[in-house]
Amino acid sequence: MTPRPTHAPPPQASTPTSRPIPAQRRASAALADGPDRPCKAKPQPAPPWVDPASNRECDLEIVNLQDLEQDAKRILSPRRYSFIEPVGDGVSYRENLRAFEAHPILPRRLRGIKAIDLRTQLLGQALPFPIITCPMGSHGRFHVEAENATARGTGAAGTLYVSSGAANQTMEDIAGATSGPKWFQIYMNRDMEINRWLCKRAREAGYTAIVFTVDALGASQSDAYVRHGRYTPPDLTIGNHDPKRGGRGDFRDQKRDITFEDIRFLREESGLPVVVKGLTHPDDVDKAIGAGAAAVWISNHGGRQIDGVPASLTLLEAAAKRVAGRVPVIFDSGVRRGIDVFKAIALGADVVAVGRPVLWGLINGGAGGVKTVYEHIVRELKEAMLLAGRANVKDITRDSVG
């Protein structure tokens, strides 16, 4: 297999569908070369391996977020992209997408709507819209600026960035890259002193919540990733644990025997609210709140941990009913359009997190690509709310969908 270079325009038949915005249409698109040429690549030293990460930087003109996936696969080599492919046969991944089709929107008419208001609150933080970035690790596989670019693009869009414990950049570097609010997601270590140290670092770096991911207890990997030899670019490390950057502890020495008591530990050690991510069963939701969770996050990890489980959306309503408004409900998995955000809110989510589309934006356009992914999905959500007769987020109730 011969990897494709990222610096030359693709063949005519493979022209990207998400092209840079022409300068006459967006002043901030000065980095783009024009409507029919690829994004301008930032000057970077030549990487020491055959298939480099993307170094594109520009705003994107997006018709459909799914288009970005195909463009991302043209930009990266298959072995780099394989890291985010779904596990197993991809049943749960496909179910995440299909489940949205099972809930048609039920529009209301003659509502006298003069403006759409997307503003919301999440753990005391005002957000311009109810959409945030999922914690996702190893962005250095996809872009030369890694998580710094993703965080910068999220901040430029005005929303919350959740920094993964598996990031290639340090939490301090990521915190400095975003102008928006930020949370830190932790994979607990078997060494509890390392967990205490990570909590202290997060608090001092300005993170305002700890996200405790509870559904990633093993090295689940896609078949494609295994076929490519579980390839890790030679320059990538887990930033928070890299001794050359002041890190310590072995990231891979993770605590598998996690319990609800660990919620209390993280809350006490960090002094921050703890959000429990990866819950799907109503009983687990109830116990997590009882143990001190400040918010619950309904997710099947985007079909990337265990295959053969129901779609996150299928499980959302029952979980949200058990929450009964006691804490915020966050949702992810399968979100590709503004109407998906609308449906998730109608079924009980307070805030919706976006995963792979953010990475597709990163690959296609760096920080600018991430920002324009948000602009696109927010525009779609506004259009859906107007056409469905819902003026603000609180108006998106259960009777909004079938």
C-alpha positions as CSV (number, residue, x, y, z in Angstrom):
1,M,0.0,0.0,0.0
2,T,1.5,3.3,-1.0
3,P,0.4,6.2,1.3
4,R,-0.9,9.3,-0.4
5,P,1.0,12.6,0.2
6,T,-0.9,15.3,2.0
7,H,0.7,18.2,0.3
8,A,-0.3,17.7,-3.3
9,P,-3.8,18.3,-4.7
10,P,-5.8,15.0,-5.0
11,P,-6.7,13.6,-8.5
12,Q,-9.6,15.3,-10.2
13,A,-11.9,12.3,-9.4
14,S,-11.1,12.7,-5.7
15,T,-11.6,16.4,-5.3
16,P,-12.6,17.1,-1.7
17,T,-16.3,17.9,-1.2
18,S,-15.6,20.3,1.7
19,R,-13.5,23.0,0.1
20,P,-11.9,26.1,1.6
21,I,-14.2,29.1,1.6
22,P,-13.4,31.6,-1.1
23,A,-11.9,34.9,0.3
24,Q,-14.8,36.9,-1.1
25,R,-17.2,34.9,1.0
26,R,-15.3,34.8,4.3
27,A,-12.7,37.3,5.4
28,S,-11.2,34.8,7.9
29,A,-10.4,32.4,5.0
30,A,-7.3,34.2,4.0
31,L,-5.3,31.0,4.6
32,A,-7.2,29.2,1.9
33,D,-5.7,29.1,-1.6
34,G,-9.1,29.3,-3.4
35,P,-12.3,27.5,-4.1
36,D,-10.7,24.7,-6.3
37,R,-7.5,24.1,-4.4
38,P,-6.6,22.3,-1.2
39,C,-6.1,24.2,2.1
40,K,-2.8,25.9,2.5
41,A,-0.5,23.7,4.6
42,K,1.3,25.4,7.4
43,P,5.1,25.1,7.1
44,Q,6.3,22.2,9.1
45,P,9.5,20.1,9.2
46,A,9.2,16.9,7.2
47,P,8.1,14.1,9.5
48,P,10.5,11.1,9.8
49,W,7.9,8.6,8.6
50,V,6.2,7.9,5.3
51,D,2.6,8.9,6.0
52,P,2.5,12.3,7.7
53,A,-0.4,13.8,9.7
54,S,-2.4,16.6,8.1
55,N,-1.0,20.1,8.4
56,R,-3.9,21.9,6.7
57,E,-5.2,25.1,8.2
58,C,-8.3,26.9,6.9
59,D,-12.0,27.4,7.3
60,L,-14.2,24.9,5.4
61,E,-17.3,25.3,3.3
62,I,-19.4,22.3,4.5
63,V,-22.4,20.9,2.8
64,N,-22.7,17.7,4.9
65,L,-20.5,16.6,7.8
66,Q,-20.4,13.1,6.3
67,D,-18.5,14.5,3.3
68,L,-15.7,15.4,5.7
69,E,-15.1,11.8,6.6
70,Q,-14.4,10.8,3.0
71,D,-12.1,13.8,2.6
72,A,-10.3,12.9,5.8
73,K,-9.7,9.4,4.4
74,R,-8.1,10.9,1.3
75,I,-5.8,13.1,3.4
76,L,-4.5,10.5,5.8
77,S,-3.1,7.1,5.2
78,P,-5.4,4.2,6.0
79,R,-3.3,3.1,8.9
80,R,-3.5,6.5,10.6
81,Y,-7.2,6.8,10.1
82,S,-7.8,3.2,11.3
83,F,-7.4,4.4,14.9
84,I,-10.9,5.8,15.0
85,E,-12.7,3.1,13.0
86,P,-15.5,1.3,14.9
87,V,-14.7,-2.0,16.7
88,G,-16.0,-5.4,15.8
89,D,-18.4,-5.5,12.9
90,G,-19.5,-1.9,13.5
91,V,-23.0,-2.9,14.6
92,S,-23.2,-0.4,17.4
93,Y,-21.6,2.3,15.3
94,R,-24.3,1.8,12.6
95,E,-27.0,1.6,15.3
96,N,-25.9,5.0,16.6
97,L,-26.6,6.5,13.2
98,R,-29.8,4.5,12.5
99,A,-31.4,5.3,15.9
100,F,-31.9,8.9,14.9
101,E,-34.1,7.8,12.0
102,A,-36.5,6.1,14.4
103,H,-37.5,9.5,16.0
104,P,-39.2,11.8,13.4
105,I,-39.5,15.5,14.3
106,L,-43.1,16.6,14.9
107,P,-43.2,20.3,13.9
108,R,-45.6,22.8,15.3
109,R,-46.8,25.7,13.2
110,L,-47.9,29.4,13.6
111,R,-45.8,29.9,16.7
112,G,-44.8,33.5,16.0
113,I,-41.1,32.8,16.4
114,K,-39.0,35.9,15.8
115,A,-35.6,34.6,16.9
116,I,-33.9,31.3,17.8
117,D,-32.1,31.2,21.2
118,L,-29.6,28.4,21.6
119,R,-28.1,29.6,24.9
120,T,-27.8,27.1,27.7
121,Q,-26.1,26.5,31.0
122,L,-23.9,23.5,32.0
123,L,-22.6,23.3,35.6
124,G,-22.7,27.0,35.9
125,Q,-21.0,27.7,32.6
126,A,-22.9,29.7,30.1
127,L,-22.7,28.2,26.6
128,P,-23.8,29.9,23.3
129,F,-25.3,26.6,22.1
130,P,-25.9,23.1,23.7
131,I,-23.0,21.4,21.8
132,I,-19.5,20.5,23.1
133,T,-16.4,18.6,22.1
134,C,-16.1,15.0,23.2
135,P,-12.9,13.9,24.9
136,M,-10.8,12.1,22.3
137,G,-7.2,11.0,22.5
138,S,-4.2,10.9,20.2
139,H,-5.0,13.9,17.9
140,G,-1.3,13.9,16.9
141,R,-2.2,10.9,14.6
142,F,-4.4,13.3,12.6
143,H,-2.9,16.8,12.7
144,V,0.6,18.2,13.3
145,E,-0.8,20.5,16.0
146,A,-2.7,17.7,17.7
147,E,-5.1,18.7,20.5
148,N,-3.9,22.3,20.5
149,A,-5.6,22.9,17.2
150,T,-8.8,21.0,18.2
151,A,-9.0,23.0,21.5
152,R,-8.3,26.3,19.7
153,G,-11.0,25.6,17.1
154,T,-13.5,24.7,19.8
155,G,-12.7,27.8,21.8
156,A,-13.0,29.9,18.6
157,A,-16.5,28.5,18.2
158,G,-17.2,29.6,21.8
159,T,-18.0,26.2,23.4
160,L,-16.5,23.7,25.9
161,Y,-13.5,21.5,25.1
162,V,-13.1,18.3,27.0
163,S,-9.4,17.3,27.1
164,S,-8.7,13.6,27.0
165,G,-6.3,11.9,29.4
166,A,-4.9,10.2,26.3
167,A,-4.0,13.4,24.6
168,N,-0.6,13.8,22.9
169,Q,-0.3,17.4,24.3
170,T,-0.1,18.2,28.0
171,M,-3.2,19.4,29.7
172,E,-1.5,22.7,30.3
173,D,-0.7,23.2,26.6
174,I,-4.3,22.4,25.7
175,A,-5.6,24.7,28.4
176,G,-3.5,27.5,26.9
177,A,-4.8,26.8,23.4
178,T,-8.5,27.3,24.0
179,S,-10.2,30.6,24.7
180,G,-13.3,28.7,25.9
181,P,-14.2,26.7,29.0
182,K,-12.5,23.3,29.5
183,W,-12.9,20.1,31.4
184,F,-10.3,17.3,32.0
185,Q,-11.2,13.7,31.3
186,I,-9.3,11.1,33.4
187,Y,-8.6,7.4,32.9
188,M,-7.8,6.3,36.4
189,N,-4.4,4.9,37.1
190,R,-3.8,1.9,39.4
191,D,-1.4,4.2,41.3
192,M,-3.8,6.5,43.2
193,E,-1.0,9.0,43.8
194,I,-0.9,9.6,40.0
195,N,-4.6,10.2,40.0
196,R,-4.2,12.7,42.9
197,W,-1.4,14.4,40.9
198,L,-3.5,14.6,37.7
199,C,-6.5,16.1,39.6
200,K,-4.2,18.7,41.1
201,R,-2.7,19.6,37.7
202,A,-6.1,19.9,36.2
203,R,-7.4,22.3,38.9
204,E,-4.3,24.4,38.7
205,A,-4.5,24.6,34.8
206,G,-8.0,26.0,35.0
207,Y,-10.2,23.0,34.2
208,T,-13.5,23.4,35.9
209,A,-14.7,19.7,36.0
210,I,-13.3,16.2,35.9
211,V,-14.8,13.8,33.4
212,F,-14.6,10.2,34.7
213,T,-14.8,7.8,31.7
214,V,-16.1,4.4,32.9
215,D,-16.7,2.5,29.7
216,A,-13.1,2.1,28.4
217,L,-11.6,-0.6,30.5
218,G,-9.5,-2.3,27.8
219,A,-7.6,-1.6,24.7
220,S,-10.5,-2.0,22.3
221,Q,-9.3,-1.6,18.8
222,S,-10.8,-1.8,15.3
223,D,-10.0,-4.7,13.0
224,A,-8.4,-2.2,10.6
225,Y,-6.1,-0.8,13.3
226,V,-5.0,-4.4,14.2
227,R,-4.4,-5.2,10.5
228,H,-2.1,-2.1,10.3
229,G,0.0,-3.4,13.1
230,R,-1.5,-1.1,15.8
231,Y,0.6,1.6,14.3
232,T,1.7,4.5,16.6
233,P,3.7,7.3,15.0
234,P,7.1,7.3,16.6
235,D,7.0,10.8,17.9
236,L,3.7,10.5,19.8
237,T,3.5,10.1,23.5
238,I,0.8,10.6,26.1
239,G,1.5,14.2,27.0
240,N,0.5,14.2,30.6
241,H,2.8,11.3,31.3
242,D,5.8,12.2,29.1
243,P,8.8,12.6,31.4
244,K,10.4,15.0,28.9
245,R,7.4,17.3,29.6
246,G,7.3,16.9,33.3
247,G,5.0,13.9,33.3
248,R,5.2,10.8,35.4
249,G,3.3,7.5,35.7
250,D,2.4,4.9,33.1
251,F,-0.8,5.8,31.3
252,R,-1.3,2.2,30.2
253,D,-1.3,1.0,33.9
254,Q,-5.0,1.8,34.2
255,K,-7.3,0.9,37.1
256,R,-9.7,-1.7,35.8
257,D,-11.6,-2.4,39.1
258,I,-13.3,1.0,39.2
259,T,-16.4,1.5,41.4
260,F,-18.8,4.2,42.4
261,E,-16.4,5.0,45.2
262,D,-14.0,6.4,42.7
263,I,-16.4,9.2,42.0
264,R,-16.1,10.3,45.6
265,F,-12.3,10.0,45.4
266,L,-12.1,12.3,42.3
267,R,-14.5,14.8,43.7
268,E,-12.5,15.1,47.0
269,E,-9.1,15.1,45.4
270,S,-9.9,17.6,42.6
271,G,-12.3,19.9,44.5
272,L,-14.2,20.0,41.2
273,P,-17.5,18.6,39.9
274,V,-17.2,15.1,38.6
275,V,-19.0,14.1,35.4
276,V,-19.5,10.4,34.9
277,K,-19.2,9.4,31.2
278,G,-20.1,6.1,29.6
279,L,-23.3,5.3,31.5
280,T,-26.3,3.6,29.7
281,H,-28.3,1.8,32.4
282,P,-30.8,3.7,34.5
283,D,-29.6,1.9,37.7
284,D,-26.0,3.0,37.1
285,V,-27.2,6.5,36.5
286,D,-29.0,6.5,39.8
287,K,-26.0,5.1,41.7
288,A,-23.6,7.6,40.1
289,I,-25.7,10.5,41.2
290,G,-25.9,9.0,44.7
291,A,-22.1,8.8,44.7
292,G,-21.8,12.5,44.0
293,A,-21.8,12.8,40.2
294,A,-22.5,16.4,39.2
295,A,-23.6,15.3,35.7
296,V,-24.1,12.0,33.8
297,W,-23.0,11.4,30.3
298,I,-24.9,8.8,28.2
299,S,-22.6,7.2,25.7
300,N,-21.6,3.9,24.2
301,H,-18.2,5.5,23.2
302,G,-19.3,6.0,19.6
303,G,-19.2,2.3,19.0
304,R,-15.5,2.2,19.7
305,Q,-15.3,0.1,22.8
306,I,-17.7,-2.8,22.7
307,D,-19.8,-3.8,19.7
308,G,-23.3,-5.3,19.9
309,V,-24.7,-2.8,22.4
310,P,-27.7,-0.6,21.7
311,A,-27.4,2.8,20.3
312,S,-26.8,5.6,22.9
313,L,-29.9,7.4,21.7
314,T,-32.0,4.2,22.3
315,L,-31.0,4.3,25.9
316,L,-31.1,8.0,26.5
317,E,-34.8,8.5,27.3
318,A,-34.9,5.9,30.1
319,A,-31.7,7.2,31.6
320,A,-32.9,10.8,31.5
321,K,-36.2,9.8,33.1
322,R,-34.2,8.2,36.0
323,V,-32.2,11.4,36.4
324,A,-35.4,13.4,36.7
325,G,-33.7,16.7,36.5
326,R,-31.4,16.2,39.4
327,V,-28.2,16.8,37.4
328,P,-27.4,17.7,33.7
329,V,-27.6,14.9,31.1
330,I,-24.9,14.9,28.4
331,F,-25.2,12.7,25.3
332,D,-22.9,11.5,22.5
333,S,-22.6,8.9,19.8
334,G,-23.8,9.2,16.1
335,V,-24.4,13.0,16.0
336,R,-24.0,14.1,12.3
337,R,-26.6,16.8,11.8
338,G,-28.3,19.6,13.6
339,I,-31.5,17.6,13.6
340,D,-29.6,14.9,15.6
341,V,-28.9,17.5,18.3
342,F,-32.5,18.5,18.3
343,K,-33.7,14.8,18.7
344,A,-31.2,14.1,21.5
345,I,-32.4,17.1,23.5
346,A,-36.0,16.1,22.9
347,L,-35.3,12.7,24.4
348,G,-33.7,14.1,27.5
349,A,-30.2,15.5,26.9
350,D,-29.3,18.9,28.2
351,V,-26.1,19.1,26.1
352,V,-24.9,17.1,23.1
353,A,-21.2,16.2,22.6
354,V,-19.7,15.7,19.1
355,G,-16.9,13.3,18.4
356,R,-15.7,12.1,15.0
357,P,-17.0,15.1,13.0
358,V,-14.7,17.3,15.1
359,L,-11.8,15.1,14.2
360,W,-12.8,15.2,10.5
361,G,-12.8,19.0,10.7
362,L,-9.3,18.9,12.3
363,I,-8.0,16.7,9.5
364,N,-9.5,18.8,6.8
365,G,-8.7,22.3,8.2
366,G,-7.0,22.3,11.6
367,A,-8.5,24.7,14.1
368,G,-10.4,26.5,11.3
369,G,-11.9,23.2,10.3
370,V,-13.1,22.5,13.8
371,K,-14.6,25.9,14.1
372,T,-16.5,25.6,10.9
373,V,-17.8,22.2,11.9
374,Y,-19.5,23.9,14.8
375,E,-20.8,26.7,12.6
376,H,-22.3,24.2,10.3
377,I,-24.1,22.1,12.9
378,V,-25.3,25.2,14.8
379,R,-26.7,26.6,11.6
380,E,-28.5,23.3,11.0
381,L,-29.9,23.2,14.5
382,K,-31.2,26.8,14.2
383,E,-33.0,25.8,11.0
384,A,-34.5,22.7,12.5
385,M,-35.8,24.6,15.5
386,L,-37.4,27.3,13.3
387,L,-39.1,24.8,11.1
388,A,-40.2,22.7,14.1
389,G,-41.6,25.7,15.9
390,R,-39.3,25.7,18.9
391,A,-37.8,29.1,19.8
392,N,-35.3,28.0,22.4
393,V,-33.6,24.9,23.8
394,K,-36.1,24.6,26.7
395,D,-38.9,24.4,24.1
396,I,-37.4,21.2,22.6
397,T,-39.5,18.8,24.8
398,R,-40.5,15.1,24.4
399,D,-43.5,16.0,22.2
400,S,-41.0,17.5,19.7
401,V,-40.3,14.0,18.3
402,G,-42.2,10.8,17.6
